[in-house]
Amino acid sequence: MMQERLQELQEEALQKVSAASNLKELNDIRVAYLGKKGPITEVLRGMGKLSAEERPKMGALVNVVREAITSAIEEKQAVLEAEAVNAQLAAETIDITLPARPVNKGNHHPLTRIVEEIEDVFIGMGYTVAEGPEVESDYYNFEALNLPKSHPARDMQDSFYITDEILVRTHTSPVQARTMEKHKGQGPVKIICPGKVYRRDNDDATHSHQFMQIEGLVVDENISMSDLKGTLEVFLKKVFGQEREIRLRPSFFPFTEPSVEVDISCKICSGKGCNVCKQTGWIEVLGGGIVHPNVLEMAGFDSKKYSGFAFGIGVERIAMLKYGVDDIRHFYTNDIRFLKQFHHHEA
Ligand code: DAH
């Protein structure tokens, strides 16, 4: 009787185990058949009524049935667990063949690149980089540069005044005076100063009310025009190519005497004359000269002991010539299609 009952239980349990479709169902089956309140425990309890001979036989049989059910459950459990892992893996699969979202990489503004390139050339020649304020006093912007209040050359640079004595600087030259003052009459001074400057100009293809300059200044004993020429030759050839030639023309600036305008040979026509160089074969790139003794003296330098040269570079002009840009406004309207063209120049 008991034997049959056990046989039935085993069959029933194994059927249910094989039909179980998830781990919870399987656990319910385990509790139902092997748990404390389950039918097998009940059979064991009933064994007290059996004879001493039958008891061990029945005990062994119960163990066989219990083990059969246990191992069936374990096998099924392994199968269900593997299925669960596979299902999760399938659900979480990443499709690596999908195209990635594009990453928009920025790059330096062309003017920043030109400034850094020019800085590198001069740092290589022993210069340090100096800075000065964009909101400047009339004194440093003009007077300290040998441009007293009544001086007609003030008209060369139409200014944005904030008060009678304060303006936004019209050039980077005031940094010359500021730097020399800091040196307290003691040479050598060897600086370049990049920065923004402002002029009351109407914006067009070659004018911008705000643009950039790089000022250069060297003060030491026995500085002459040939030092300026040699320095500018090294600089311009580094930036525009070793095959370019330079030329100095006499000019006028109140803060230098003598003053020069510096040209480089035209790359387009190699000096023969074309539209870009207006048939002259030369392109003007910067101004400079020998620092006026008044400028040295006002900043506390003995002009009998010291002399110096100075120059002012228009950054946009250099960038326009180097990259073939025909309108200065491109640098300030920041059209992404313009700026992107400088990507592949990036080092
Ligand atoms: N400050 C001048 C300008 O803005 C440029 C310049 C010319 C600077 C000659 C100098 C210089 O230092 O020596 O037009």
Residues whose N, C-alpha, C, O or C-beta is under 5 A from the ligand:
A	BS01	DAH	T170 H171 S173 G216 F253 T256 G287 G288 G289 A310 F311 G312
